[in-house]
Amino acid sequence: MKRRTKSTNSALSATLIRRPIQRMFPLFLLPTFVAFCIGFVYPFGKGIYLSFCRFTTTSNARWIGLDNYIKAFKDASFVYAFKYTVLVAIVSLIVINVLAFAVAYALTRGIKGSNSFRTVFFMPNLIGGIVLGYIWSMIFSGILSRYGTSIVLSTTYGYWGLIILMAWQQIGYMMIIYIAGLQSVPGDLIEASKIDGANGWHTLWHITIPTIMPAITICTFLTLTNSFKLFDQNYVLNGGQPFVFMADGTVIRSTEMLALNIYNTFYLNANSRGTGQAKAVLFFVLVAAIALIQFSATRRKEMQQ
């Protein structure tokens, strides 16, 4: 009887506590919701509307339908920037995640000074993209000047310069995520594999990697989206240069990624801002679709493991 009374009193107390919270919930939610609408929903909707308009400022927008999207698809520089961005994203995805996992795996082997190494590897992630771009621009200029060239005059050097810069900045962040995943691997599984005669490679490939699939999912998602959204480093490092003249007379920047292409379209010519806005909408749809496909694929692999 006493136990039933105690349980009833606990349930009653929980109900009395929840009631005022439930009544006041809209009041606490309202400021955040209003800020979200002002800071995200309205600009996002306005941006979609402007992508169907010709404008120089938002106050003189004039509806023109799908013309901006047609111009965007016909723009050779936009198509080239998309292909170039995909190439950068694929290579950086592999390089960053392989090196980040290798560093994380080495630092979880109990080596001396591992905490200091973790701090050192993570520090580049704290530096802003513009600062990193200037730093590496000076480094590459100092190295390449010995061979009579410059990073802004070579498509090859510009490409690998972006890969090196991205890897240097992001490896430390991905390393932290992989370390968290490696530390969550049950020790019993490792011991059982050793008893069964598995060597280090088999243990890594068949036990460790399948166990840390959630960490791999997160890291590949972040690396892929960061690669597609890259702007600061591309803008500062080489500005998309050098220029290349196509057979039809079109001039493109050979190391220009999508975000920089949208920026140049929008700001270099006031009459093409509608086209730049259409490219931005296409860019959002593209990144969202690729991110969702990648996330779904890795999550499915994670569930299979």
C-alpha positions, -999 to 999 in steps of 0.1 A, spaced: 0 0 0 28 24 9 47 15 -23 16 23 -44 11 56 -26 48 66 -32 45 57 -69 13 78 -72 29 108 -54 59 106 -78 36 105 -109 16 134 -95 47 155 -88 60 148 -123 27 159 -138 26 191 -117 61 199 -129 54 193 -165 22 214 -166 37 249 -162 65 239 -186 40 229 -212 20 260 -207 51 283 -210 67 264 -239 54 286 -267 65 317 -248 101 304 -246 100 291 -281 87 323 -297 118 345 -296 140 317 -311 114 310 -338 111 347 -347 149 350 -349 150 319 -371 124 332 -394 141 366 -397 177 353 -400 170 322 -422 135 316 -435 129 351 -450 164 355 -466 162 320 -480 127 325 -495 138 360 -508 168 344 -524 147 319 -542 124 346 -555 153 368 -567 167 339 -586 137 343 -610 142 381 -613 165 406 -630 179 430 -604 208 452 -593 193 457 -558 165 438 -541 142 469 -544 142 469 -582 137 432 -588 117 423 -620 103 388 -626 117 371 -657 110 335 -650 135 308 -658 159 330 -678 185 331 -650 186 293 -647 189 289 -684 219 313 -684 234 295 -655 233 261 -673 247 276 -705 275 293 -686 307 274 -694 325 287 -664 297 274 -641 299 239 -657 337 239 -654 336 251 -618 312 222 -610 335 196 -625 365 212 -609 348 212 -575 338 176 -578 374 167 -585 387 186 -555 360 172 -533 367 136 -542 405 139 -537 402 159 -505 376 134 -492 401 105 -496 432 124 -485 417 141 -454 399 110 -441 428 85 -447 453 108 -430 430 118 -402 423 81 -394 459 72 -396 469 100 -372 440 91 -349 449 54 -349 486 62 -342 477 85 -313 454 59 -297 483 33 -295 495 48 -262 525 67 -276 542 92 -253 530 128 -257 498 118 -276 478 146 -259 503 172 -271 502 158 -306 464 160 -306 466 197 -296 491 205 -323 472 187 -351 439 203 -340 452 239 -339 451 247 -377 413 242 -375 411 272 -352 426 295 -378 402 313 -402 401 303 -439 412 338 -451 443 338 -428 451 302 -439 448 313 -475 473 341 -470 497 320 -450 498 292 -476 499 317 -505 532 331 -490 545 296 -484 538 284 -520 551 317 -535 583 312 -516 588 277 -527 576 280 -563 595 313 -569 627 293 -570 614 275 -601 603 307 -618 566 302 -614 537 311 -591 507 293 -577 484 318 -595 500 310 -628 497 272 -627 465 251 -628 483 221 -614 500 239 -585 467 257 -577 448 225 -575 473 207 -552 477 239 -532 440 238 -524 442 201 -515 472 207 -492 455 237 -475 422 219 -469 440 188 -456 462 209 -432 432 227 -418 407 198 -415 428 167 -406 430 177 -370 392 182 -366 384 148 -383 412 132 -361 393 142 -330 362 125 -342 381 94 -352 398 93 -318 364 93 -301 353 65 -323 384 44 -317 382 49 -280 346 35 -281 357 2 -296 351 -25 -270 383 -40 -256 366 -74 -254 363 -76 -292 400 -68 -297 410 -94 -271 387 -120 -287 402 -114 -321 437 -118 -308 427 -151 -291 412 -162 -324 446 -156 -341 438 -124 -360 467 -101 -368 467 -63 -365 455 -58 -401 426 -82 -398 416 -67 -365 417 -32 -380 398 -41 -411 372 -65 -397 366 -51 -362 378 -16 -357 366 0 -389 331 -16 -389 327 -5 -352 336 31 -359 313 35 -389 293 63 -372 325 83 -369 333 76 -406 298 87 -416 302 120 -397 337 127 -411 329 119 -447 298 141 -445 317 170 -430 346 166 -455 323 164 -485 302 194 -476 332 215 -466 349 208 -499 319 218 -519 313 250 -499 350 260 -500 353 298 -507 377 317 -485 407 296 -492 400 295 -529 395 333 -531 427 342 -511 450 315 -523 448 321 -561 415 338 -568 406 309 -593 435 319 -616 451 313 -640 427 324 -668 420 299 -697 406 308 -731 382 282 -744 377 274 -781 345 294 -783 362 325 -768 349 321 -733 373 330 -705 372 308 -674 393 306 -642 409 272 -642 410 268 -604 377 284 -596 353 264 -575 316 267 -574 313 291 -544 339 315 -560 322 312 -594 289 323 -578 306 352 -560 323 364 -592 291 361 -612 272 381 -586 297 409 -579 318 414 -611 288 423 -632 258 440 -617 236 429 -646 243 392 -639 232 392 -603 200 373 -611 221 346 -628 244 346 -597 214 341 -575 201 313 -597 235 296 -594 234 300 -556 200 282 -555 214 254 -578 244 252 -556 223 247 -525 202 220 -541 234 203 -554 252 203 -520 220 192 -502 214 163 -526 250 151 -525 252 153 -487 219 134 -483 230 107 -508 264 103 -491 249 103 -456 222 77 -466 249 54 -482 272 55 -452 243 50 -428 232 20 -447 267 6 -446 268 14 -409 236 -6 -403 249 -35 -423 280 -37 -401 
